Amino acid sequence: MYGPATFYFNAGVMAIFGEFALAVKGISLLVKLGLVYIALVFIRQYQPLSVQVLGGLTSAGLLIGFGFDLFPVFHAILLILLAFWFLTHSSNVLVGGFLSGAGLALAALFRHDLAGYALFCSLVYFLVRIIFRSPRFKSGPLLALTFLSMGIACSAIFILPTLALIYAAGIENLYHDLLHFPGTVYPEVRSLPWPVAPLQSLIVYLPFLAPLVFLAYAVRRPSSELTEVDRNGLLILVMLASVIFILKGSVRTSAVHMAPAIFFFNILVFSCLPRLSCSRVITGQTVFFGLIVGFLIAWGAWFAIRPSAMSTLHFIKNQTSKTLQNCREPIHPKLACMTIPNRYGAALTYLTPSLSEGDSIYVGVSDHSRIFVNFQAFYFLSGSFAPTRWEELHPGLQNRLDIQSQIVASFSATPPKFVLLDAAWIDVSEPNASSVDNGVELLDAFIADNYIITETYGSLALMTLK
């Protein structure tokens, strides 16, 4: 379900810095730092330094609170923000159109859904320019050329690699992975209800206020300024993205899955914030913006920065020596200065001397009729591969009879040297179809018939061929 750039980008990072998990983690943190910087640049177009700083700090708090630093959504957000900037601020409209198209195309290689939504926002922006006759376009042909340059960039950077994927993977597989599964199966097995508590979860509702925030900004401006598309175009794009990105988080409703909408909404709020003075009468707008900004700051400070600071203090007090030891003598070279669950660390230590180049393993769960996730990173850490294309376990896939039949056929042709089955996920229950045992036990029966447990590490069983 993730675009190819997710994997090739991380592979490129490790090709430059070495096969260290810390390298990928570090680059991902730089991506988040880049998001904070771009948020500052956007807010700077409309606000004084004090508001810029406050907006930047709030942006940082949100990103800390979202967590999941390796989530490719953040890479896509960064590229979409750059695309919006080039589209609205490039001195050469043709170059701006091309760079904007390139940004959206690269974003699509990380997350095709977000890039598609952003492209829709861009098309609406072009329509607004036509209606209000933006002075940046002195003629219809120039507008058409700008749109064409944007399309050429998208075609060259996104469509051509997509055609290559169709050729390599087959259009049926590509349709299943990018359209059918996310659109039909994913909502059944991963959906979460819209929250009503606790307080920190209510942040998912803020992006719905984006049109009101923009309207509050608009009613304060003189009518002559509202038709200045070149000045307000960036806000139009950010407002549209705040709303349409709600679709991204509307299935698995949580702060991290609503992160694109929330982050764009944060930029919009601080860009539209009314300027206050001691003599100014408190108005409904002031209260409206004050409540929103207060919630954003409180969420970032209390639910993100505060726990992170406490964890850091706890780490310094209790874990510094252990981490320094792990940096000097990691359990595996790829894990320098990083940690994984103890059970997988013990299994990795045991397996490393026994694995040779070309050996295959399988990292699964104790019950394949009810799947939540699996620890896929173990393939990278062990330097081994799974003898099946279905190595990333997901409800609605590997608990299907047809797919388990494919896995069994692959295992029969190329038996994995080791099988790791984790029972830790059995107790995870969500209000969706992932919590339902569908009774398909073909893969479990095959493993039980052909493998025997040789080691156990907590909930993790290590198995070898009988």
C-alpha positions in Angstrom: 0.0 0.0 0.0 3.0 2.3 0.4 4.5 3.9 -2.7 7.8 2.8 -4.0 9.7 5.9 -2.9 9.1 4.8 0.7 11.5 1.9 0.2 13.9 3.4 -2.4 14.4 6.5 -0.3 15.4 4.6 2.8 17.6 2.3 0.7 19.3 5.4 -0.8 19.9 6.8 2.7 21.5 3.5 3.8 23.5 3.3 0.6 25.0 6.7 1.6 25.4 6.3 5.3 25.6 2.6 5.7 23.0 0.0 6.7 22.1 1.5 10.1 18.6 2.0 11.3 19.8 5.2 13.0 20.5 6.7 9.6 16.9 6.3 8.4 15.7 7.6 11.8 17.9 10.7 11.6 16.8 11.6 8.0 13.2 11.2 9.0 13.7 13.6 11.9 15.3 16.0 9.4 12.1 15.7 7.3 10.1 16.8 10.3 12.5 19.7 11.0 12.0 20.7 7.3 8.2 20.7 7.9 8.7 23.1 10.9 10.8 25.4 8.7 8.3 25.5 5.8 5.5 26.2 8.3 7.5 29.2 9.5 8.0 30.3 5.9 4.3 30.1 5.1 3.3 31.9 8.3 5.9 34.6 7.6 3.9 35.7 4.5 1.1 37.0 6.8 2.4 37.4 10.3 5.0 39.2 12.4 8.0 37.4 14.0 6.2 36.6 17.3 3.4 34.7 15.6 5.9 33.0 13.3 7.8 31.7 16.3 4.6 30.6 18.1 3.4 28.8 15.0 6.7 27.1 14.5 6.8 25.9 18.1 3.3 24.6 17.8 4.2 22.8 14.6 7.1 21.1 16.3 4.8 20.1 19.2 2.4 18.5 16.8 5.0 16.6 15.0 6.5 15.3 18.3 3.0 14.3 19.4 2.2 12.5 16.1 5.3 10.3 16.6 5.9 7.6 14.0 8.9 9.4 12.6 9.3 6.9 9.7 5.8 7.3 8.5 6.1 8.3 4.8 3.1 10.6 5.2 5.6 13.3 6.5 7.8 13.0 3.4 4.7 13.5 1.2 3.5 16.5 3.3 6.9 18.2 2.9 6.8 17.7 -0.9 3.2 19.0 -1.2 4.1 22.1 0.8 7.0 22.8 -1.5 4.7 22.2 -4.5 2.2 24.7 -3.2 5.0 27.3 -2.6 6.3 27.0 -6.1 2.8 27.2 -7.6 2.1 30.5 -5.8 5.5 32.2 -5.4 7.8 31.3 -8.3 8.8 34.4 -10.2 8.6 32.5 -13.4 5.2 31.0 -13.7 6.3 28.3 -16.2 9.1 27.2 -13.9 6.8 27.3 -10.9 4.3 25.1 -12.7 7.0 22.6 -13.6 8.5 22.5 -10.0 5.0 22.3 -8.5 4.2 19.3 -10.8 7.5 17.7 -9.8 6.7 18.1 -6.1 3.3 16.5 -6.5 4.7 13.7 -8.6 7.4 12.9 -6.0 4.8 13.1 -3.2 2.7 10.6 -5.2 5.7 8.2 -5.1 5.4 8.3 -1.3 1.6 8.6 -0.9 -0.5 8.5 -4.1 -3.6 9.4 -2.1 -2.3 12.6 -0.6 -0.8 13.7 -3.9 -4.1 13.1 -5.7 -5.9 15.3 -3.1 -3.2 18.0 -3.5 -3.6 17.9 -7.2 -7.3 18.5 -6.8 -6.5 21.6 -4.6 -4.1 22.8 -7.3 -6.8 22.5 -10.0 -9.2 24.5 -7.8 -6.5 27.1 -7.4 -6.1 27.4 -11.1 -9.9 27.9 -11.4 -9.8 30.7 -8.8 -7.0 32.4 -10.8 -9.1 32.3 -13.9 -12.2 33.7 -12.2 -10.3 36.6 -10.5 -7.9 37.1 -13.4 -4.7 36.9 -11.5 -2.2 39.6 -12.7 0.5 36.9 -12.9 -1.3 35.6 -16.0 -1.5 38.3 -18.7 -3.1 35.9 -21.2 -5.0 32.6 -21.4 -2.1 30.9 -23.2 0.3 31.6 -20.4 -2.1 30.0 -17.9 -2.4 27.0 -20.3 1.4 26.7 -20.6 1.8 26.8 -16.8 -0.7 24.0 -16.4 1.0 22.1 -19.2 4.4 22.4 -17.6 2.9 21.1 -14.3 1.4 18.1 -16.2 4.7 17.4 -18.0 6.6 17.2 -14.7 3.9 14.9 -13.2 4.0 12.7 -16.2 7.8 12.4 -16.3 8.3 11.8 -12.6 5.2 9.9 -11.6 3.4 8.4 -14.6 6.6 6.9 -16.2 7.6 5.1 -13.0 4.0 3.9 -12.6 4.1 2.4 -16.1 7.4 0.7 -15.2 5.6 -0.8 -12.1 2.7 -2.0 -14.2 5.2 -3.7 -16.5 7.2 -5.3 -13.6 4.3 -6.1 -11.2 1.4 -6.5 -13.5 -1.6 -4.1 -13.7 -3.8 -6.6 -11.7 -1.4 -6.5 -8.7 -1.0 -2.7 -9.0 -4.8 -2.2 -9.1 -5.2 -4.5 -6.1 -2.5 -2.8 -3.9 -3.2 0.8 -4.8 -6.9 1.0 -5.4 -8.9 -2.1 -4.6 -7.5 -3.0 -1.2 -7.2 0.5 0.2 -10.7 1.3 -1.0 -12.7 -1.8 0.0 -10.8 -4.1 2.4 -8.8 -1.6 4.5 -11.9 0.3 5.8 -13.4 -3.0 7.1 -10.3 -4.3 8.9 -8.6 -1.0 10.0 -11.4 1.5 10.7 -11.6 3.2 14.0 -14.6 5.2 15.3 -14.5 9.0 15.6 -13.4 9.6 19.2 -15.4 11.3 21.9 -12.7 11.0 24.6 -10.1 11.5 25.9 -9.5 15.2 25.4 -6.3 14.8 23.3 -8.1 12.7 20.7 -10.5 15.5 19.9 -7.7 17.2 17.8 -8.9 15.2 14.9 -12.0 17.4 14.6 -10.0 20.7 14.2 -9.5 20.5 10.4 -13.3 20.8 10.0 -13.0 24.4 11.1 -10.6 25.3 8.2 -13.3 27.0 6.1 -14.5 29.1 9.1 -10.9 30.1 9.8 -10.4 31.3 6.2 -13.8 33.0 6.3 -12.9 34.8 9.5 -9.7 36.0 7.8 -11.6 37.1 4.7 -14.2 39.2 6.4 -11.4 41.3 8.0 -9.8 42.1 4.7 -10.8 44.9 2.4 -12.7 43.7 -0.7 -9.8 44.8 -2.9 -7.4 42.5 -1.1 -9.6 39.5 -1.3 -9.3 39.4 -5.1 -5.5 39.5 -4.8 -5.1 35.8 -5.8 -1.3 36.0 -5.7 -1.3 37.0 -2.0 -4.2 34.8 -0.9 -3.6 31.9 -3.2 -1.3 30.1 -0.7 -4.0 30.4 2.0 -6.6 29.0 -0.4 -4.4 26.0 -1.1 -3.7 25.4 2.6 -7.3 25.7 3.5 -8.4 23.3 0.8 -5.8 20.8 1.8 -6.8 21.0 5.4 -10.3 20.0 4.5 -9.7 17.4 1.8 -6.9 15.7 3.8 -9.6 14.8 6.3 -10.3 11.9 3.9 -6.9 10.5 4.8 -7.8 10.1 8.5 -11.5 9.4 8.2 -11.1 5.6 8.2 -8.6 4.9 10.9 -9.4 8.0 12.9 -6.5 9.0 15.1 -4.1 12.0 15.4 -1.3 10.4 13.4 -3.6 9.4 10.5 -5.2 12.9 10.6 -1.7 14.4 10.7 -1.7 15.9 7.1 -5.0 17.7 7.8 -4.0 18.9 11.3 -0.6 20.1 10.1 -2.1 22.2 7.3 -4.8 23.4 9.6 -2.1 24.6 12.0 -0.4 26.6 9.3 -3.7 28.1 8.2 -4.7 29.2 11.8 -1.4 31.0 12.5 -1.4 32.6 9.0 -4.9 33.9 9.5 -4.5 34.9 13.2 -5.8 38.4 13.8 -3.3 40.9 15.2 -4.0 41.9 18.8 -3.3 45.1 20.6 -3.9 46.2 24.2 -6.6 48.7 23.1 -8.4 46.3 20.9 -11.9 45.2 22.0 -12.2 41.4 22.4 -14.5 40.2 19.6 -16.0 36.9 18.6 -13.1 36.3 16.2 -10.6 36.8 19.0 -12.3 34.2 21.1 -12.7 31.8 18.2 -9.0 32.0 17.3 -7.9 32.1 20.9 -9.7 28.8 21.6 -8.2 27.1 18.6 -4.7 28.3 19.2 -5.0 27.5 22.9 -6.0 23.9 22.1 -3.2 23.5 19.6 -0.6 24.8 22.0 -2.0 22.8 24.9 -2.0 19.6 22.8 1.5 20.1 21.7 2.8 21.1 25.1 0.9 18.7 27.3 0.4 15.6 25.2 3.6 15.8 23.1 6.4 17.9 24.5 5.7 17.2 28.2 5.8 13.3 27.8 8.8 13.6 25.5 10.6 15.7 28.1 9.7 13.3 30.9 10.9 10.4 28.8 14.1 12.2 28.0 14.7 12.8 31.7 13.9 9.2 32.6 16.3 8.1 29.8 19.1 10.3 31.0 18.6 9.0 34.6 18.1 5.3 33.9 19.0 4.4 30.3 22.1 6.5 29.4 24.7 3.9 30.2 22.7 1.1 28.6 22.3 3.1 25.4 26.0 4.1 25.3 26.8 0.5 25.7 24.5 -0.3 22.8 26.2 2.3 20.7 29.7 0.9 21.5 28.6 -2.8 21.4 25.2 -3.2 19.7 23.5 -6.5 19.6 23.7 -6.1 15.8 25.6 -3.6 13.7 22.4 -2.3 12.1 21.0 -1.5 15.5 23.8 0.8 16.8 22.3 3.3 19.3 18.8 1.8 18.6 16.6 -0.7 20.4 14.0 -3.2 19.4 11.7 -5.4 21.6 13.8 -7.6 23.8 12.2 -10.8 22.4 13.3 -9.9 18.9 16.7 -8.8 20.1 17.3 -12.2 21.7 16.1 -14.0 18.6 18.4 -11.8 16.4 21.4 -12.6 18.6 20.6 -16.3 18.4 20.0 -16.4 14.6 22.8 -14.2 13.3 25.5 -16.9 13.5 23.2 -19.4 11.9 22.1 -17.4 8.9 24.0 -17.3 5.6 23.5 -15.2 2.5 20.5 -16.4 0.6 18.8 -18.0 3.7 15.1 -17.3 4.0 13.0 -16.9 7.2 9.4 -16.1 8.0 8.3 -13.6 10.6 4.6 -14.2 11.4 2.1 -14.5 14.2 0.9 -17.4 16.2 -2.6 -17.4 14.7 -2.9 -16.5 11.0 -6.7 -16.6 11.1 -6.7 -13.3 13.1 -4.0 -10.9 12.1 -3.1 -7.4 13.4 0.6 -6.8 12.4 4.0 -8.5 12.3 7.5 -7.3 13.1 8.6 -6.8 9.5 11.8 -5.0 10.4 13.3 -8.3 11.4 13.8 -9.2 7.7 16.1 -6.1 7.3 17.9 -6.7 10.6 18.6 -10.4 9.9 19.6 -9.7 6.3 17.2 -12.5 5.2 14.1 -12.6 3.1 10.8 -14.3 3.1 10.1 -16.9 0.3 6.8 -15.2 -0.4 5.6 -11.8 -1.6 3.1 -11.7 1.3 5.7 -11.0 4.0 3.9 -7.9 5.4 1.0 -9.2 7.4 -2.2 -7.3 7.2 -5.8 -8.2 8.2 -7.9 -9.0 5.2 -4.9 -10.4 3.3 -2.9 -13.2 4.9 -6.0 -14.6 6.7 -7.6 -15.3 3.4 -7.6 -18.9 2.1 -6.4 -18.1 -1.4 -3.4 -16.1 -0.1 -2.5 -18.7 2.6 -2.6 -21.2 -0.2 0.0 -19.1 -2.1 2.2 -18.8 1.0 2.0 -22.6 1.6 3.0 -23.2 -2.0 5.9 -20.8 -1.7 7.1 -22.5 1.5 6.8 -25.9 -0.1 9.0 -24.8 -2.9 11.5 -22.9 -0.8 11.1 -23.8 2.9 12.2 -21.0 5.2 15.2 -22.0 7.4 13.6 -20.4 10.5 10.1 -19.4 11.3 9.3 -16.9 14.0 5.7 -16.7 15.4 4.7 -14.0 17.8 1.7 -14.4 20.1 1.9 -10.8 21.4 -0.8 -9.5 19.0 -3.5 -12.0 20.1 -4.6 -9.7 22.9 -4.9 -6.6 20.6 -8.6 -6.0 19.8 -10.0 -3.1 17.8 -13.7 -2.4 16.9 -13.3 -3.7 13.3 -13.0 -6.9 11.4 -9.3 -7.4 12.4 -10.6 -8.8 15.7 -12.6 -11.5 14.1 -11.2 -15.0 13.8 -12.3 -16.2 10.4 -11.2 -19.8 10.9 -8.7 -20.0 8.1 -5.9 -22.2 9.5 -4.2 -23.6 6.4 -0.9 -21.8 7.0 -0.9 -22.5 10.8 -1.5 -26.2 10.0 1.4 -26.3 7.5 3.8 -24.7 9.9 2.8 -27.1 12.7 3.2 -30.1 10.5 6.6 -29.1 9.2 8.3 -27.0 11.9 9.1 -27.5 15.6 9.7 -25.0 18.3 13.4 -24.9 19.3 13.6 -21.6 21.3 11.1 -19.2 22.9 11.6 -15.6 23.9 8.6 -14.4 25.8 5.7 -14.4 23.3 8.0 -15.2 20.4 8.6 -18.8 19.3 11.5 -19.7 17.1 11.0 -22.7 14.9 13.1 -24.9 12.6 12.3 -27.6 10.1 11.5 -31.0 11.6 
